[in-house]
Amino acid sequence: MNISATDFASLLCSRLCHDLLSPVGALNNGLELLADEHDPEMRQRCLELLAESAKASANKLKFFRLAFGAAGGFGDTVDTREAQAAIEGLFGDNHRVTVGWMIEDPVLPKQAIKVLLNLALIGGDALVRGGQLDIGAEAHDGAAEIVVRATGPRIVLDQELRGALTGGAGDMPVTPRAAAAYLVQQLVAQGGGELQVSPPDAEVLLFGAAFSA
């Protein structure tokens, strides 16, 4: 499951565009409705929907900038409060997923932050009917340990994502949907570590990663 850097960049861009299509499309639709609407109450409702869509778009951009991009500057560490704000911004507004933040370190290595954010993204997406997403991490002596736990009434992590996370996808092509999982697997492997995923029949979804960061 090896792909070129150019192809992987294309996968990340496709994932980003897919996730932004809904809130940005809602902005466009809201503007069209607002242009044709003259009732004061309906115009106010349109403005509220526009504000919600704009906020959702901004939150997604902030998250992906940190999870996929070079946010955090050129230093070796990132403020964990920035990562917490990105995750809570991504999941907080829809009230579908409750985030439990169990990280005391004020900063973490940049690679650890990327692994943490992408595992949180995968765990949150797996909670198709909502639930609890607990996130823990610590770094010491140049090593990072990360745990992400998802609990809810229905948890779905399909085989494509599971294979991309564990490196067990063989020669199967990586799709934009699995881009975050592939990124996690590559970062952990580059750090000489390992990533553990709970079995498919487990009642909770648990990710554990330990690697040099």
C-alpha atoms as a printed R data frame, in Angstrom:
    type eleno elety resid chain resno       x      y      z
1   ATOM     1    CA   MET     A     1   0.000  0.000  0.000
2   ATOM     2    CA   ASN     A     2   2.592  2.518 -1.152
3   ATOM     3    CA   ILE     A     3   1.571  5.639 -3.059
4   ATOM     4    CA   SER     A     4   3.562  8.603 -4.296
5   ATOM     5    CA   ALA     A     5   3.657 11.877 -2.413
6   ATOM     6    CA   THR     A     6   1.827 13.572 -5.306
7   ATOM     7    CA   ASP     A     7  -0.974 11.012 -5.306
8   ATOM     8    CA   PHE     A     8  -1.325 11.246 -1.534
9   ATOM     9    CA   ALA     A     9  -1.547 15.048 -1.714
10  ATOM    10    CA   SER     A    10  -4.355 14.598 -4.239
11  ATOM    11    CA   LEU     A    11  -6.156 12.238 -1.857
12  ATOM    12    CA   LEU     A    12  -5.969 14.752  0.984
13  ATOM    13    CA   CYS     A    13  -7.253 17.532 -1.276
14  ATOM    14    CA   SER     A    14 -10.142 15.331 -2.388
15  ATOM    15    CA   ARG     A    15 -11.030 14.546  1.217
16  ATOM    16    CA   LEU     A    16 -10.914 18.231  2.134
17  ATOM    17    CA   CYS     A    17 -13.112 19.241 -0.810
18  ATOM    18    CA   HIS     A    18 -15.615 16.495 -0.008
19  ATOM    19    CA   ASP     A    19 -15.995 17.599  3.606
20  ATOM    20    CA   LEU     A    20 -16.282 21.284  2.700
21  ATOM    21    CA   LEU     A    21 -18.793 20.762 -0.110
22  ATOM    22    CA   SER     A    22 -21.819 20.567  2.189
23  ATOM    23    CA   PRO     A    23 -21.305 23.729  4.316
24  ATOM    24    CA   VAL     A    24 -20.027 25.782  1.372
25  ATOM    25    CA   GLY     A    25 -22.937 24.595 -0.765
26  ATOM    26    CA   ALA     A    26 -25.309 25.606  2.019
27  ATOM    27    CA   LEU     A    27 -23.748 29.078  1.991
28  ATOM    28    CA   ASN     A    28 -24.384 29.396 -1.736
29  ATOM    29    CA   ASN     A    29 -27.981 28.178 -1.424
30  ATOM    30    CA   GLY     A    30 -28.616 30.526  1.489
31  ATOM    31    CA   LEU     A    31 -27.360 33.519 -0.467
32  ATOM    32    CA   GLU     A    32 -29.641 32.638 -3.382
33  ATOM    33    CA   LEU     A    33 -32.636 32.331 -1.051
34  ATOM    34    CA   LEU     A    34 -31.777 35.593  0.662
35  ATOM    35    CA   ALA     A    35 -31.663 37.426 -2.658
36  ATOM    36    CA   ASP     A    36 -35.220 36.329 -3.512
37  ATOM    37    CA   GLU     A    37 -36.759 36.546 -0.030
38  ATOM    38    CA   HIS     A    38 -38.564 39.662  1.188
39  ATOM    39    CA   ASP     A    39 -40.324 38.399  4.311
40  ATOM    40    CA   PRO     A    40 -38.398 39.761  7.366
41  ATOM    41    CA   GLU     A    41 -38.731 36.535  9.373
42  ATOM    42    CA   MET     A    42 -37.575 34.361  6.499
43  ATOM    43    CA   ARG     A    43 -34.660 36.699  5.784
44  ATOM    44    CA   GLN     A    44 -33.635 36.438  9.433
45  ATOM    45    CA   ARG     A    45 -33.790 32.636  9.222
46  ATOM    46    CA   CYS     A    46 -31.667 32.725  6.057
47  ATOM    47    CA   LEU     A    47 -29.086 34.859  7.847
48  ATOM    48    CA   GLU     A    48 -28.988 32.386 10.750
49  ATOM    49    CA   LEU     A    49 -28.436 29.474  8.361
50  ATOM    50    CA   LEU     A    50 -25.700 31.426  6.592
51  ATOM    51    CA   ALA     A    51 -23.970 32.085  9.917
52  ATOM    52    CA   GLU     A    52 -24.161 28.387 10.858
53  ATOM    53    CA   SER     A    53 -22.752 27.296  7.490
54  ATOM    54    CA   ALA     A    54 -19.964 29.871  7.645
55  ATOM    55    CA   LYS     A    55 -18.987 28.721 11.134
56  ATOM    56    CA   ALA     A    56 -19.031 25.057 10.092
57  ATOM    57    CA   SER     A    57 -16.829 25.842  7.081
58  ATOM    58    CA   ALA     A    58 -14.349 27.778  9.214
59  ATOM    59    CA   ASN     A    59 -14.195 25.010 11.837
60  ATOM    60    CA   LYS     A    60 -13.522 22.351  9.209
61  ATOM    61    CA   LEU     A    61 -10.791 24.467  7.630
62  ATOM    62    CA   LYS     A    62  -9.112 25.050 10.995
63  ATOM    63    CA   PHE     A    63  -9.204 21.334 11.757
64  ATOM    64    CA   PHE     A    64  -7.840 20.184  8.406
65  ATOM    65    CA   ARG     A    65  -5.166 22.887  8.413
66  ATOM    66    CA   LEU     A    66  -3.826 21.393 11.644
67  ATOM    67    CA   ALA     A    67  -4.490 17.728 10.825
68  ATOM    68    CA   PHE     A    68  -3.259 17.720  7.225
69  ATOM    69    CA   GLY     A    69  -1.330 20.951  6.724
70  ATOM    70    CA   ALA     A    70   1.559 22.873  8.245
71  ATOM    71    CA   ALA     A    71  -0.392 24.694 10.952
72  ATOM    72    CA   GLY     A    72   1.487 25.291 14.163
73  ATOM    73    CA   GLY     A    73   4.438 26.940 12.448
74  ATOM    74    CA   PHE     A    74   7.818 25.406 11.788
75  ATOM    75    CA   GLY     A    75   8.572 24.397 15.373
76  ATOM    76    CA   ASP     A    76   8.694 20.838 16.623
77  ATOM    77    CA   THR     A    77   5.694 21.109 18.957
78  ATOM    78    CA   VAL     A    78   2.102 22.349 18.882
79  ATOM    79    CA   ASP     A    79   0.016 23.799 21.697
80  ATOM    80    CA   THR     A    80  -2.469 21.107 22.751
81  ATOM    81    CA   ARG     A    81  -5.120 23.771 23.340
82  ATOM    82    CA   GLU     A    82  -5.060 24.432 19.606
83  ATOM    83    CA   ALA     A    83  -5.708 20.755 18.905
84  ATOM    84    CA   GLN     A    84  -8.499 20.640 21.497
85  ATOM    85    CA   ALA     A    85 -10.178 23.698 19.967
86  ATOM    86    CA   ALA     A    86  -9.938 22.136 16.491
87  ATOM    87    CA   ILE     A    87 -11.589 18.887 17.601
88  ATOM    88    CA   GLU     A    88 -14.309 20.579 19.634
89  ATOM    89    CA   GLY     A    89 -14.987 22.951 16.741
90  ATOM    90    CA   LEU     A    90 -15.367 20.029 14.348
91  ATOM    91    CA   PHE     A    91 -17.761 18.039 16.541
92  ATOM    92    CA   GLY     A    92 -19.122 20.510 19.053
93  ATOM    93    CA   ASP     A    93 -21.729 22.402 17.043
94  ATOM    94    CA   ASN     A    94 -23.759 19.415 15.890
95  ATOM    95    CA   HIS     A    95 -24.087 18.054 19.453
96  ATOM    96    CA   ARG     A    96 -23.800 14.556 17.981
97  ATOM    97    CA   VAL     A    97 -20.424 13.723 19.487
98  ATOM    98    CA   THR     A    98 -19.283 14.670 23.000
99  ATOM    99    CA   VAL     A    99 -15.517 15.124 23.338
100 ATOM   100    CA   GLY     A   100 -13.669 14.057 26.478
101 ATOM   101    CA   TRP     A   101 -10.238 15.722 26.583
102 ATOM   102    CA   MET     A   102  -7.743 13.932 28.846
103 ATOM   103    CA   ILE     A   103  -4.443 15.570 27.901
104 ATOM   104    CA   GLU     A   104  -2.426 17.498 30.458
105 ATOM   105    CA   ASP     A   105   0.713 18.226 28.442
106 ATOM   106    CA   PRO     A   106   0.715 21.882 27.297
107 ATOM   107    CA   VAL     A   107   2.454 20.957 24.047
108 ATOM   108    CA   LEU     A   108   2.971 17.775 22.028
109 ATOM   109    CA   PRO     A   109   5.239 16.941 19.095
110 ATOM   110    CA   LYS     A   110   3.741 18.032 15.802
111 ATOM   111    CA   GLN     A   111   3.618 14.494 14.426
112 ATOM   112    CA   ALA     A   112   1.781 13.334 17.563
113 ATOM   113    CA   ILE     A   113  -0.774 16.119 17.090
114 ATOM   114    CA   LYS     A   114  -1.419 14.991 13.520
115 ATOM   115    CA   VAL     A   115  -1.896 11.370 14.594
116 ATOM   116    CA   LEU     A   116  -4.178 12.458 17.437
117 ATOM   117    CA   LEU     A   117  -6.336 14.682 15.215
118 ATOM   118    CA   ASN     A   118  -6.725 12.130 12.454
119 ATOM   119    CA   LEU     A   119  -7.583  9.322 14.868
120 ATOM   120    CA   ALA     A   120 -10.152 11.633 16.459
121 ATOM   121    CA   LEU     A   121 -11.595 12.342 13.000
122 ATOM   122    CA   ILE     A   122 -11.870  8.627 12.216
123 ATOM   123    CA   GLY     A   123 -13.327  7.824 15.638
124 ATOM   124    CA   GLY     A   124 -15.879 10.624 15.416
125 ATOM   125    CA   ASP     A   125 -16.957  9.576 11.917
126 ATOM   126    CA   ALA     A   126 -17.397  6.000 13.154
127 ATOM   127    CA   LEU     A   127 -20.024  7.193 15.679
128 ATOM   128    CA   VAL     A   128 -22.781  7.211 13.080
129 ATOM   129    CA   ARG     A   129 -25.497  7.784 15.707
130 ATOM   130    CA   GLY     A   130 -23.390  9.964 17.957
131 ATOM   131    CA   GLY     A   131 -21.681  9.126 21.218
132 ATOM   132    CA   GLN     A   132 -18.619  9.849 23.312
133 ATOM   133    CA   LEU     A   133 -15.125 10.459 21.957
134 ATOM   134    CA   ASP     A   134 -12.389 10.344 24.600
135 ATOM   135    CA   ILE     A   135  -8.870 11.469 23.700
136 ATOM   136    CA   GLY     A   136  -5.706 10.979 25.723
137 ATOM   137    CA   ALA     A   137  -2.039 11.515 24.934
138 ATOM   138    CA   GLU     A   138   1.334 12.111 26.538
139 ATOM   139    CA   ALA     A   139   4.918 12.510 25.394
140 ATOM   140    CA   HIS     A   140   8.117 11.675 27.243
141 ATOM   141    CA   ASP     A   141  11.724 10.906 26.295
142 ATOM   142    CA   GLY     A   142  11.039 11.545 22.620
143 ATOM   143    CA   ALA     A   143   8.131  9.088 22.446
144 ATOM   144    CA   ALA     A   144   4.421  9.769 22.112
145 ATOM   145    CA   GLU     A   145   1.516  7.630 23.296
146 ATOM   146    CA   ILE     A   146  -2.005  8.315 22.063
147 ATOM   147    CA   VAL     A   147  -5.326  6.700 22.921
148 ATOM   148    CA   VAL     A   148  -8.668  7.491 21.276
149 ATOM   149    CA   ARG     A   149 -11.834  5.756 22.495
150 ATOM   150    CA   ALA     A   150 -15.231  5.981 20.782
151 ATOM   151    CA   THR     A   151 -18.407  4.707 22.446
152 ATOM   152    CA   GLY     A   152 -21.954  4.964 21.159
153 ATOM   153    CA   PRO     A   153 -25.112  3.089 20.137
154 ATOM   154    CA   ARG     A   154 -23.714  2.238 16.695
155 ATOM   155    CA   ILE     A   155 -20.055  2.210 15.694
156 ATOM   156    CA   VAL     A   156 -18.976  1.592 12.101
157 ATOM   157    CA   LEU     A   157 -15.337  1.319 11.024
158 ATOM   158    CA   ASP     A   158 -15.292 -0.354  7.635
159 ATOM   159    CA   GLN     A   159 -12.576 -2.669  6.419
160 ATOM   160    CA   GLU     A   160 -11.018 -0.068  4.123
161 ATOM   161    CA   LEU     A   161 -10.229  2.252  7.013
162 ATOM   162    CA   ARG     A   162  -9.171 -0.596  9.283
163 ATOM   163    CA   GLY     A   163  -6.799 -1.911  6.619
164 ATOM   164    CA   ALA     A   164  -5.327  1.539  5.955
165 ATOM   165    CA   LEU     A   165  -4.723  2.087  9.684
166 ATOM   166    CA   THR     A   166  -2.988 -1.215 10.252
167 ATOM   167    CA   GLY     A   167  -1.207 -1.416  6.902
168 ATOM   168    CA   GLY     A   168  -3.174 -4.555  6.087
169 ATOM   169    CA   ALA     A   169  -4.851 -3.274  2.935
170 ATOM   170    CA   GLY     A   170  -2.301 -5.015  0.728
171 ATOM   171    CA   ASP     A   171  -2.301 -3.720 -2.832
172 ATOM   172    CA   MET     A   172  -5.733 -2.144 -2.523
173 ATOM   173    CA   PRO     A   173  -5.711  1.488 -3.716
174 ATOM   174    CA   VAL     A   174  -6.084  4.200 -1.096
175 ATOM   175    CA   THR     A   175  -9.215  6.302 -1.597
176 ATOM   176    CA   PRO     A   176  -9.824  9.884 -0.386
177 ATOM   177    CA   ARG     A   177 -12.056  8.461  2.338
178 ATOM   178    CA   ALA     A   178  -9.108  6.515  3.774
179 ATOM   179    CA   ALA     A   179  -6.584  9.345  3.419
180 ATOM   180    CA   ALA     A   180  -6.623 10.201  7.137
181 ATOM   181    CA   ALA     A   181  -6.143  6.551  8.095
182 ATOM   182    CA   TYR     A   182  -3.252  6.151  5.679
183 ATOM   183    CA   LEU     A   183  -1.609  9.298  7.042
184 ATOM   184    CA   VAL     A   184  -1.838  7.944 10.597
185 ATOM   185    CA   GLN     A   185  -0.329  4.613  9.565
186 ATOM   186    CA   GLN     A   186   2.556  6.304  7.764
187 ATOM   187    CA   LEU     A   187   3.371  8.694 10.632
188 ATOM   188    CA   VAL     A   188   3.368  5.895 13.195
189 ATOM   189    CA   ALA     A   189   5.452  3.631 10.953
190 ATOM   190    CA   GLN     A   190   7.970  6.424 10.309
191 ATOM   191    CA   GLY     A   191   8.283  6.802 14.075
192 ATOM   192    CA   GLY     A   192   9.139  3.117 14.447
193 ATOM   193    CA   GLY     A   193   5.965  2.459 16.415
194 ATOM   194    CA   GLU     A   194   2.786  0.497 16.137
195 ATOM   195    CA   LEU     A   195  -0.918  1.226 15.969
196 ATOM   196    CA   GLN     A   196  -3.488 -0.997 17.621
197 ATOM   197    CA   VAL     A   197  -7.177 -1.091 16.715
198 ATOM   198    CA   SER     A   198  -9.871 -2.880 18.706
199 ATOM   199    CA   PRO     A   199 -11.435 -5.964 17.035
200 ATOM   200    CA   PRO     A   200 -14.463 -5.489 14.769
201 ATOM   201    CA   ASP     A   201 -16.766 -7.201 17.270
202 ATOM   202    CA   ALA     A   202 -15.695 -5.055 20.240
203 ATOM   203    CA   GLU     A   203 -18.360 -2.942 21.960
204 ATOM   204    CA   VAL     A   204 -16.106  0.136 21.818
205 ATOM   205    CA   LEU     A   205 -13.746  1.439 19.173
206 ATOM   206    CA   LEU     A   206 -10.267  1.886 20.595
207 ATOM   207    CA   PHE     A   207  -7.136  3.222 18.905
208 ATOM   208    CA   GLY     A   208  -3.739  3.075 20.562
209 ATOM   209    CA   ALA     A   209  -0.536  4.432 19.060
210 ATOM   210    CA   ALA     A   210   2.995  4.508 20.491
211 ATOM   211    CA   PHE     A   211   5.855  5.859 18.385
212 ATOM   212    CA   SER     A   212   8.867  8.128 18.323
213 ATOM   213    CA   ALA     A   213   7.857 11.707 17.620
